[in-house]
Amino acid sequence: MKLAISNVALGLGSCLLAFNLQAAPQLPIDQPSTSDLLNRFWSPDHLGFFECRAGILNSTPFGLPRCMQVENIKYHEQMLYSIAQANDGNRAAGLPGYQSSVDYVKSTLESAGYDVTVQTFPFTAFYPEADGELAATAPTPESYVWEEDFNYLSQTEPGNVNGPVVPVDLDLGAGNASTSGCEPADFAGFPAGAIALVQRGACNFGLKAENAANAGAVGVIIFNQGDTEDRTGLISATLGEDYSGGIPVFFATYDNGVAWAQTDGLELNMVANVVREQTETYNVVTNSRRGDSDNVVMVGAHLDSVYDGAGINDNGSGSSALLELALQMKRAHPRNQVRFAWWGAEEAGLVGSTYYVDSLSDEEKGRIKAYLNFDMIASPNFAYFIYDGDGSDFGLEGPPGSAAIEGLFEEYFSLRGLPSEGTEIDFRSDYAAYFDNGIAFGGLFTGAEVLKTQEQADKFGGEADVAFDPCYHAACDDITNLDDEAFEINADAVAFVTSWLSLSTRLIDDEIEAAESSESTLGARALSVEQAHDVTHWGNHWIK
């Protein structure tokens, strides 16, 4: 695989050298490197008017990145930002800002000649209307600080409840193995009307809360486990879209949980100011007019934002790049059909992409050779991350063909003389359903709430000990929350790999064939996935 890609790279270098020698005979004797030539060609200061209008450049992995210009992509970003500004500052699924985002993508594609499908699906909308409130009413009145002492678990029910606090099967101290609340038997003798104090550990938050509700609890506080130093503070967690407990649930720090467990006669008041309702929202899907529909290369990005902001990096960046890619490929001549998808309700837990994949027949799934996912590709304190398809960085490999996709992205960054790193398959984005169905996947990411290390700052630039995106899931994820250089480089990468696979999936085919030909390899991989595929997140929220 590496040899095949490198041979093409040499060919690209030769073509570029010829192009530059003809276009600029005044070049010095010392010829620029291939990466210098590619950087100039793929990211020019401006394009000729007719360059990307004839379908020639648009049809090759060499030419298409030149057509993917960040100023054009940022036009779509500006449109999404304007939509958010006109709709209470967000584009969250189920709300008017998301509907307008769908309308914009649909109308833009239809104007370019695409046949567009808007797929409706049900989901449970969840929106905080105000900060939660938590206060001790006995034995000593005390108010607790929102987002410091406690926060909501996503998908909590609203409510204002009071009651005595009853600890449930706690296991305190470093190195504990808490299973608090995981079994109905943990609630034996639990007094109806009390608030259950439950410790994180072993099972899903939703199960703990539902067991408490079934035992008669009027509310639940789940505090962090405290078994290790990194499991003591607040986290962004969810009860899951199918939570059916019917009572409010908060998450709290480990220290507060311990203190409450040791306070005799403790009574608390919990106020959850949220909206939770059954509704519906949409995916937007379209196909290239040309290409083999039995060998589909699918590219996707989630279109919705969080409730708290406009979502211009997360994930207006992926959505806008994908929209510009579709516009640039309208004149392309792919051998394999390219399918573009803008997912709804990703922020509610990958709902749209999961619904889409689950709605496909086995035959339809079998036609999808690869899925490419682009979720946050312009973070202001960016790194160039590629999903770890071969498992070499984090131990969990993707379905056969995923390593080949990772290799293509790696070769792209190598061609441009840029560093890249693997990023973990953590099931926090819309590739999760494709992984679960054995479909090869890959994609790009520039980082979210995690802090950039000094080593990464030395490699990629930017600031160490600062989040890759300091405005992740916040109101400041606006039109200023983008890095143009990362946006341009990653948009070109999207074009390069999509165009390559639209012409040939041979690299993926060979990897799948090799996996299928070795029963022992398949058996070993199945065991590896069974051991390592312990899903801890649903989208961007912890689930256990």
C-alpha positions as semicolon CSV with decimal commas, in nm:
position;residue;x (nm);y (nm);z (nm)
1;M;0,000;0,000;0,000
2;K;0,272;0,247;0,098
3;L;0,465;0,164;-0,220
4;A;0,160;0,225;-0,439
5;I;0,087;0,559;-0,277
6;S;0,451;0,666;-0,286
7;N;0,474;0,587;-0,659
8;V;0,180;0,816;-0,721
9;A;0,348;1,080;-0,504
10;L;0,654;1,066;-0,726
11;G;0,429;1,107;-1,027
12;L;0,260;1,408;-0,866
13;G;0,597;1,562;-0,798
14;S;0,705;1,519;-1,158
15;C;0,380;1,667;-1,287
16;L;0,406;1,962;-1,051
17;L;0,767;2,027;-1,145
18;A;0,670;2,035;-1,511
19;F;0,373;2,258;-1,434
20;N;0,587;2,506;-1,241
21;L;0,870;2,507;-1,494
22;Q;0,625;2,593;-1,773
23;A;0,431;2,846;-1,569
24;A;0,736;3,006;-1,407
25;P;1,058;2,966;-1,613
26;Q;1,229;3,220;-1,386
27;L;1,257;2,959;-1,105
28;P;1,606;2,938;-0,954
29;I;1,832;2,646;-1,030
30;D;1,766;2,495;-0,687
31;Q;1,432;2,328;-0,753
32;P;1,168;2,337;-0,478
33;S;1,072;2,016;-0,304
34;T;0,762;1,818;-0,392
35;S;0,592;1,940;-0,074
36;D;0,670;2,304;-0,164
37;L;0,523;2,254;-0,509
38;L;0,215;2,081;-0,373
39;N;0,160;2,351;-0,112
40;R;0,173;2,617;-0,382
41;F;-0,052;2,423;-0,616
42;W;-0,311;2,302;-0,366
43;S;-0,332;2,627;-0,169
44;P;-0,286;2,906;-0,425
45;D;-0,342;3,273;-0,351
46;H;-0,617;3,274;-0,612
47;L;-0,768;3,052;-0,882
48;G;-0,818;3,125;-1,247
49;F;-1,185;3,177;-1,332
50;F;-1,216;2,863;-1,544
51;E;-0,980;2,630;-1,352
52;C;-1,241;2,435;-1,158
53;R;-1,536;2,480;-1,393
54;A;-1,454;2,223;-1,660
55;G;-1,453;1,911;-1,442
56;I;-1,092;1,821;-1,521
57;L;-0,918;1,929;-1,202
58;N;-1,230;1,831;-1,007
59;S;-1,197;1,467;-1,115
60;T;-0,853;1,381;-0,977
61;P;-0,687;1,360;-0,635
62;F;-0,419;1,585;-0,782
63;G;-0,657;1,858;-0,896
64;L;-0,953;1,852;-0,658
65;P;-0,764;1,990;-0,352
66;R;-0,675;2,297;-0,560
67;C;-1,047;2,360;-0,607
68;M;-1,121;2,335;-0,233
69;Q;-1,050;2,693;-0,128
70;V;-1,104;2,800;0,231
71;E;-1,268;3,130;0,136
72;N;-1,544;2,938;-0,043
73;I;-1,587;2,698;0,248
74;K;-1,607;2,987;0,491
75;Y;-1,894;3,132;0,289
76;H;-2,096;2,828;0,398
77;E;-1,974;2,880;0,754
78;Q;-2,094;3,240;0,744
79;M;-2,435;3,121;0,626
80;L;-2,456;2,872;0,913
81;Y;-2,348;3,139;1,159
82;S;-2,613;3,377;1,029
83;I;-2,871;3,102;1,072
84;A;-2,764;3,053;1,434
85;Q;-2,773;3,426;1,503
86;A;-3,130;3,439;1,375
87;N;-3,234;3,142;1,592
88;D;-3,138;3,204;1,954
89;G;-2,768;3,152;1,885
90;N;-2,776;2,780;1,802
91;R;-2,848;2,516;1,538
92;A;-2,939;2,233;1,775
93;A;-3,136;1,938;1,636
94;G;-3,510;1,974;1,674
95;L;-3,496;2,355;1,691
96;P;-3,553;2,614;1,416
97;G;-3,182;2,683;1,363
98;Y;-3,122;2,322;1,266
99;Q;-3,421;2,321;1,030
100;S;-3,278;2,629;0,857
101;S;-2,938;2,459;0,835
102;V;-3,101;2,160;0,664
103;D;-3,282;2,394;0,425
104;Y;-2,957;2,572;0,338
105;V;-2,768;2,251;0,262
106;K;-3,060;2,108;0,065
107;S;-3,119;2,419;-0,146
108;T;-2,746;2,461;-0,217
109;L;-2,716;2,102;-0,335
110;E;-3,032;2,120;-0,546
111;S;-2,905;2,438;-0,711
112;A;-2,598;2,239;-0,813
113;G;-2,814;1,968;-0,971
114;Y;-2,816;1,706;-0,694
115;D;-3,118;1,496;-0,604
116;V;-3,146;1,534;-0,228
117;T;-3,309;1,305;0,028
118;V;-3,412;1,449;0,364
119;Q;-3,452;1,153;0,599
120;T;-3,680;1,205;0,899
121;F;-3,606;1,018;1,221
122;P;-3,733;1,031;1,580
123;F;-3,521;1,138;1,874
124;T;-3,550;1,266;2,228
125;A;-3,463;1,635;2,234
126;F;-3,290;1,763;2,547
127;Y;-3,222;2,130;2,618
128;P;-3,112;2,295;2,943
129;E;-3,323;2,607;2,993
130;A;-3,128;2,733;3,295
131;D;-2,864;2,624;3,543
132;G;-2,957;2,349;3,781
133;E;-3,006;2,419;4,151
134;L;-2,891;2,201;4,440
135;A;-2,914;2,290;4,807
136;A;-2,903;2,115;5,144
137;T;-3,211;2,191;5,353
138;A;-3,101;1,988;5,658
139;P;-2,918;1,948;5,888
140;T;-2,737;2,269;5,779
141;P;-2,865;2,479;5,489
142;E;-2,608;2,512;5,211
143;S;-2,623;2,590;4,839
144;Y;-2,396;2,414;4,589
145;V;-2,229;2,570;4,285
146;W;-2,345;2,481;3,936
147;E;-2,070;2,340;3,711
148;E;-1,835;2,331;4,009
149;D;-2,007;2,096;4,253
150;F;-2,264;1,940;4,019
151;N;-2,416;1,946;3,671
152;Y;-2,691;1,776;3,471
153;L;-2,670;1,434;3,323
154;S;-2,791;1,482;2,967
155;Q;-3,144;1,343;2,920
156;T;-3,240;1,403;3,282
157;E;-3,607;1,471;3,334
158;P;-3,703;1,817;3,461
159;G;-3,828;1,855;3,815
160;N;-3,811;2,019;4,156
161;V;-3,775;1,752;4,425
162;N;-3,691;1,734;4,795
163;G;-3,599;1,436;5,007
164;P;-3,364;1,267;5,249
165;V;-3,043;1,143;5,092
166;V;-2,984;0,766;5,103
167;P;-2,643;0,624;4,996
168;V;-2,663;0,315;4,775
169;D;-2,398;0,040;4,800
170;L;-2,100;0,278;4,801
171;D;-1,735;0,169;4,779
172;L;-1,520;0,467;4,871
173;G;-1,144;0,519;4,852
174;A;-0,868;0,495;4,594
175;G;-0,873;0,179;4,386
176;N;-1,237;0,103;4,467
177;A;-1,442;-0,125;4,243
178;S;-1,780;0,044;4,277
179;T;-2,087;-0,126;4,131
180;S;-2,323;0,112;4,312
181;G;-2,677;0,103;4,174
182;C;-2,610;-0,150;3,901
183;E;-2,844;-0,415;4,048
184;P;-3,201;-0,379;4,175
185;A;-3,082;-0,561;4,488
186;D;-2,862;-0,260;4,569
187;F;-3,182;-0,076;4,657
188;A;-3,322;-0,335;4,900
189;G;-3,498;-0,144;5,179
190;F;-3,467;0,189;4,998
191;P;-3,732;0,430;5,136
192;A;-3,972;0,565;4,876
193;G;-3,954;0,944;4,839
194;A;-3,581;0,966;4,909
195;I;-3,300;1,094;4,686
196;A;-3,059;0,816;4,590
197;L;-2,687;0,890;4,629
198;V;-2,517;0,661;4,380
199;Q;-2,149;0,621;4,291
200;R;-2,013;0,597;3,939
201;G;-1,871;0,262;3,829
202;A;-1,924;-0,064;3,636
203;C;-2,251;0,006;3,450
204;N;-2,434;0,275;3,256
205;F;-2,564;0,585;3,429
206;G;-2,909;0,529;3,282
207;L;-2,933;0,184;3,440
208;K;-2,836;0,321;3,782
209;A;-3,098;0,595;3,759
210;E;-3,373;0,362;3,638
211;N;-3,300;0,114;3,920
212;A;-3,330;0,404;4,166
213;A;-3,657;0,521;4,013
214;N;-3,800;0,169;4,027
215;A;-3,714;0,159;4,399
216;G;-3,917;0,476;4,461
217;A;-3,649;0,746;4,446
218;V;-3,769;1,098;4,359
219;G;-3,425;1,204;4,236
220;V;-3,073;1,069;4,186
221;I;-2,727;1,214;4,237
222;I;-2,449;1,011;4,077
223;F;-2,105;1,119;4,200
224;N;-1,772;1,038;4,037
225;Q;-1,608;0,710;4,133
226;G;-1,287;0,834;4,296
227;D;-1,094;0,516;4,223
228;T;-0,825;0,717;4,043
229;E;-0,728;1,085;4,046
230;D;-0,879;1,145;3,702
231;R;-1,221;1,020;3,814
232;T;-1,303;1,277;4,081
233;G;-1,434;1,590;3,907
234;L;-1,734;1,671;3,690
235;I;-1,777;1,516;3,348
236;S;-2,016;1,560;3,056
237;A;-2,232;1,250;3,091
238;T;-2,563;1,116;2,961
239;L;-2,839;0,886;3,076
240;G;-2,900;0,793;2,714
241;E;-3,180;0,885;2,480
242;D;-3,390;0,591;2,599
243;Y;-3,374;0,685;2,970
244;S;-3,713;0,600;3,120
245;G;-3,668;0,670;3,491
246;G;-3,891;0,977;3,488
247;I;-3,697;1,160;3,764
248;P;-3,423;1,427;3,768
249;V;-3,061;1,310;3,783
250;F;-2,750;1,518;3,865
251;F;-2,379;1,436;3,845
252;A;-2,149;1,550;4,128
253;T;-1,783;1,548;4,223
254;Y;-1,637;1,263;4,424
255;D;-1,552;1,486;4,721
256;N;-1,909;1,609;4,747
257;G;-2,041;1,254;4,720
258;V;-1,821;1,139;5,007
259;A;-1,922;1,437;5,220
260;W;-2,292;1,378;5,158
261;A;-2,260;1,007;5,233
262;Q;-2,109;1,091;5,570
263;T;-2,365;1,356;5,670
264;D;-2,635;1,223;5,899
265;G;-2,984;1,356;5,839
266;L;-2,894;1,514;5,506
267;E;-3,185;1,643;5,300
268;L;-3,144;1,799;4,956
269;N;-3,350;2,003;4,711
270;M;-3,284;1,936;4,339
271;V;-3,414;2,164;4,062
272;A;-3,361;2,054;3,700
273;N;-3,450;2,337;3,461
274;V;-3,453;2,138;3,137
275;V;-3,675;2,048;2,843
276;R;-3,696;1,683;2,740
277;E;-3,941;1,585;2,469
278;Q;-4,003;1,333;2,194
279;T;-3,968;1,495;1,853
280;E;-3,810;1,436;1,513
281;T;-3,529;1,578;1,304
282;Y;-3,343;1,508;0,981
283;N;-3,044;1,373;0,792
284;V;-2,956;1,514;0,448
285;V;-2,818;1,263;0,196
286;T;-2,727;1,287;-0,171
287;N;-2,527;1,086;-0,427
288;S;-2,296;1,176;-0,712
289;R;-2,470;1,138;-1,046
290;R;-2,189;0,922;-1,178
291;G;-2,007;0,619;-1,042
292;D;-2,075;0,257;-0,954
293;S;-2,365;0,246;-0,708
294;D;-2,254;-0,101;-0,597
295;N;-1,923;0,041;-0,472
296;V;-2,004;0,351;-0,268
297;V;-1,759;0,584;-0,098
298;M;-1,952;0,771;0,172
299;V;-1,846;1,098;0,333
300;G;-2,027;1,248;0,631
301;A;-2,032;1,525;0,889
302;H;-2,284;1,620;1,155
303;L;-2,479;1,935;1,085
304;D;-2,625;2,010;1,428
305;S;-2,471;2,226;1,699
306;V;-2,507;2,202;2,073
307;Y;-2,777;2,410;2,240
308;D;-2,518;2,646;2,389
309;G;-2,375;2,786;2,066
310;A;-2,364;2,815;1,688
311;G;-2,130;2,519;1,641
312;I;-1,911;2,679;1,376
313;N;-1,610;2,457;1,436
314;D;-1,818;2,176;1,587
315;N;-1,929;2,094;1,333
316;G;-1,985;2,370;1,086
317;S;-1,627;2,306;0,974
318;G;-1,690;1,949;0,864
319;S;-2,035;2,027;0,724
320;S;-1,914;2,327;0,523
321;A;-1,614;2,142;0,381
322;L;-1,843;1,857;0,281
323;L;-2,084;2,096;0,110
324;E;-1,805;2,261;-0,086
325;L;-1,670;1,915;-0,177
326;A;-2,010;1,820;-0,322
327;L;-2,021;2,144;-0,523
328;Q;-1,670;2,086;-0,658
329;M;-1,746;1,724;-0,748
330;K;-2,067;1,797;-0,937
331;R;-1,865;1,793;-1,262
332;A;-1,635;1,508;-1,157
333;H;-1,631;1,166;-1,322
334;P;-1,590;0,917;-1,035
335;R;-1,578;0,545;-1,105
336;N;-1,735;0,474;-0,767
337;Q;-2,043;0,657;-0,648
338;V;-1,978;0,919;-0,381
339;R;-2,251;0,960;-0,118
340;F;-2,260;1,276;0,094
341;A;-2,439;1,286;0,431
342;W;-2,509;1,561;0,682
343;W;-2,617;1,400;1,008
344;G;-2,873;1,526;1,254
345;A;-2,875;1,487;1,633
346;E;-2,510;1,385;1,662
347;E;-2,491;1,598;1,972
348;A;-2,785;1,403;2,117
349;G;-2,582;1,082;2,088
350;L;-2,504;0,994;1,723
351;V;-2,877;0,950;1,666
352;G;-2,901;1,042;1,297
353;S;-2,607;0,841;1,167
354;T;-2,707;0,539;1,376
355;Y;-3,064;0,559;1,248
356;Y;-2,942;0,582;0,889
357;V;-2,713;0,279;0,909
358;D;-2,967;0,073;1,103
359;S;-3,229;0,149;0,836
360;L;-3,014;-0,004;0,560
361;S;-3,056;-0,365;0,451
362;D;-2,753;-0,593;0,467
363;E;-2,731;-0,565;0,089
364;E;-2,729;-0,185;0,107
365;K;-2,464;-0,186;0,378
366;G;-2,254;-0,418;0,164
367;R;-2,247;-0,158;-0,114
368;I;-2,073;0,095;0,109
369;K;-1,701;0,029;0,069
370;A;-1,581;0,308;0,297
371;Y;-1,708;0,583;0,523
372;L;-1,507;0,903;0,581
373;N;-1,599;1,118;0,882
374;F;-1,514;1,486;0,930
375;D;-1,603;1,625;1,271
376;M;-1,415;1,943;1,374
377;I;-1,140;2,013;1,120
378;A;-1,050;2,377;1,195
379;S;-0,986;2,397;1,570
380;P;-0,805;2,721;1,661
381;N;-0,528;2,544;1,858
382;F;-0,527;2,256;1,612
383;A;-0,337;1,936;1,556
384;Y;-0,365;1,717;1,247
385;F;-0,528;1,399;1,378
386;I;-0,619;1,094;1,167
387;Y;-0,840;0,813;1,299
388;D;-0,620;0,522;1,406
389;G;-0,754;0,274;1,154
390;D;-0,471;0,022;1,192
391;G;-0,474;0,029;1,573
392;S;-0,101;0,104;1,589
393;D;-0,144;0,399;1,826
394;F;-0,429;0,296;2,055
395;G;-0,468;-0,080;2,012
396;L;-0,815;-0,096;1,854
397;E;-0,814;-0,130;1,477
398;G;-1,104;-0,049;1,252
399;P;-1,279;-0,296;1,020
400;P;-1,064;-0,427;0,732
401;G;-0,984;-0,142;0,495
402;S;-0,958;0,118;0,774
403;A;-0,579;0,092;0,784
404;A;-0,567;0,167;0,411
405;I;-0,776;0,480;0,460
406;E;-0,550;0,595;0,743
407;G;-0,251;0,533;0,515
408;L;-0,400;0,756;0,244
409;F;-0,447;1,043;0,485
410;E;-0,097;0,992;0,626
411;E;0,048;1,002;0,276
412;Y;-0,137;1,326;0,203
413;F;0,019;1,499;0,504
414;S;0,356;1,352;0,415
415;L;0,323;1,492;0,061
416;R;0,268;1,835;0,207
417;G;0,558;1,796;0,450
418;L;0,326;1,824;0,749
419;P;0,314;1,619;1,071
420;S;0,010;1,414;1,173
421;E;-0,092;1,186;1,461
422;G;-0,334;0,904;1,513
423;T;-0,648;0,973;1,715
424;E;-0,828;0,708;1,916
425;I;-1,133;0,518;1,794
426;D;-1,346;0,627;2,090
427;F;-1,693;0,613;1,927
428;R;-1,757;0,981;1,997
429;S;-1,855;1,063;1,639
430;D;-2,066;0,935;1,353
431;Y;-1,831;0,661;1,236
432;A;-1,946;0,446;1,532
433;A;-2,235;0,275;1,350
434;Y;-2,009;0,200;1,052
435;F;-1,751;0,040;1,278
436;D;-2,022;-0,171;1,441
437;N;-2,135;-0,291;1,099
438;G;-1,787;-0,383;0,978
439;I;-1,755;-0,100;0,724
440;A;-1,407;0,045;0,671
441;F;-1,383;0,403;0,794
442;G;-1,142;0,689;0,844
443;G;-1,136;1,062;0,883
444;L;-0,985;1,375;1,032
445;F;-1,007;1,567;1,358
446;T;-0,828;1,876;1,491
447;G;-0,903;1,834;1,861
448;A;-1,170;1,941;2,108
449;E;-1,161;1,994;2,486
450;V;-0,838;1,802;2,558
451;L;-0,530;2,013;2,635
452;K;-0,249;2,023;2,380
453;T;0,074;1,882;2,518
454;Q;0,410;2,056;2,489
455;E;0,522;1,784;2,248
456;Q;0,219;1,852;2,028
457;A;0,279;2,228;2,046
458;D;0,636;2,169;1,927
459;K;0,505;1,953;1,643
460;F;0,199;2,149;1,525
461;G;0,251;2,495;1,671
462;G;-0,004;2,662;1,896
463;E;-0,017;2,674;2,275
464;A;0,063;2,392;2,516
465;D;-0,169;2,332;2,811
466;V;-0,457;2,498;2,621
467;A;-0,749;2,305;2,472
468;F;-0,734;2,233;2,101
469;D;-1,068;2,414;2,087
470;P;-1,116;2,636;2,395
471;C;-1,471;2,713;2,272
472;Y;-1,577;2,350;2,242
473;H;-1,951;2,322;2,316
474;A;-1,963;2,687;2,418
475;A;-2,124;3,007;2,297
476;C;-1,787;3,132;2,166
477;D;-1,780;2,859;1,897
478;D;-1,866;3,130;1,648
479;I;-1,734;3,250;1,314
480;T;-1,408;3,363;1,478
481;N;-1,340;3,017;1,623
482;L;-1,162;2,877;1,317
483;D;-0,802;2,844;1,206
484;D;-0,786;2,916;0,832
485;E;-0,461;2,726;0,780
486;A;-0,593;2,407;0,940
487;F;-0,921;2,452;0,752
488;E;-0,747;2,481;0,416
489;I;-0,508;2,191;0,479
490;N;-0,781;1,958;0,605
491;A;-1,028;2,053;0,331
492;D;-0,760;1,961;0,078
493;A;-0,709;1,631;0,259
494;V;-1,084;1,563;0,241
495;A;-1,069;1,626;-0,134
496;F;-0,754;1,421;-0,191
497;V;-0,872;1,103;-0,018
498;T;-1,233;1,124;-0,138
499;S;-1,121;1,174;-0,496
500;W;-0,871;0,889;-0,473
501;L;-1,130;0,644;-0,344
502;S;-1,389;0,767;-0,592
503;L;-1,154;0,646;-0,866
504;S;-1,028;0,328;-0,698
505;T;-1,091;0,139;-0,375
506;R;-0,820;-0,114;-0,459
507;L;-0,624;-0,040;-0,141
508;I;-0,932;-0,116;0,068
509;D;-1,029;-0,417;-0,143
510;D;-0,685;-0,572;-0,099
511;E;-0,698;-0,528;0,277
512;I;-1,046;-0,679;0,300
513;E;-0,942;-0,970;0,081
514;A;-0,636;-1,037;0,294
515;A;-0,848;-1,037;0,610
516;E;-1,108;-1,270;0,460
517;S;-0,842;-1,513;0,342
518;S;-0,709;-1,570;0,691
519;E;-0,951;-1,732;0,935
520;S;-0,694;-1,712;1,211
521;T;-0,651;-1,340;1,152
522;L;-1,025;-1,288;1,158
523;G;-1,058;-1,486;1,477
524;A;-0,780;-1,294;1,645
525;R;-0,929;-0,963;1,533
526;A;-1,276;-1,058;1,658
527;L;-1,128;-1,141;1,999
528;S;-0,934;-0,816;2,000
529;V;-1,244;-0,611;1,921
530;E;-1,448;-0,797;2,183
531;Q;-1,187;-0,715;2,444
532;A;-1,118;-0,357;2,341
533;H;-1,456;-0,235;2,213
534;D;-1,581;-0,124;2,554
535;V;-1,787;0,179;2,457
536;T;-1,764;0,446;2,725
537;H;-1,911;0,737;2,527
538;W;-2,228;0,806;2,338
539;G;-2,130;1,090;2,114
540;N;-1,953;1,346;2,330
541;H;-2,097;1,225;2,661
542;W;-1,978;0,957;2,901
543;I;-2,236;0,682;2,941
544;K;-2,079;0,486;3,229
